[in-house]
Amino acid sequence: MAAAKKKAAKKRKPNAAFMKPVQPDVALSAVVGSKPIPRTELTKKLWVYIKKNGLQDKKKRTNINADDALKVVFGGKKTVTMFEMTKLVSKHVK
C-alpha cells in the first residue's frame, strides 16, 4: 500500500516537445509577439489575447470569433472551434 502512494506522489515531468521554443510566423507574431516561445506559452498568450478582446463566442463558448489579426491565422475563417484553433495555429510556427 505504501509503495502505491509513493508512486502517485511522484511529480509528472513536462513533455520536452511542448517546452521547446517555436518561432511564430509574421501572421501569428501580430498576436503573440515575434520571440520564440514554447507551445504552452503560445497557447496561453493566444487565450490572453482572445479574452482581452472578447473574441470567445457568448452563446457557444467553444467557438472563437476572429478579429482581423486572428482571421489571417485562422486561414480567413470568421469563426473556429477552440480545438480547430490549435490545429490552425500549428501551421504558423516553425
Beta strands, then each sheet from edge to edge (+ up, - down):
strand 1: 21-22
strand 2: 37-38
strand 3: 63-65
strand 4: 79-81
sheet 1: 1+ 2-
sheet 2: 3+ 4-
end
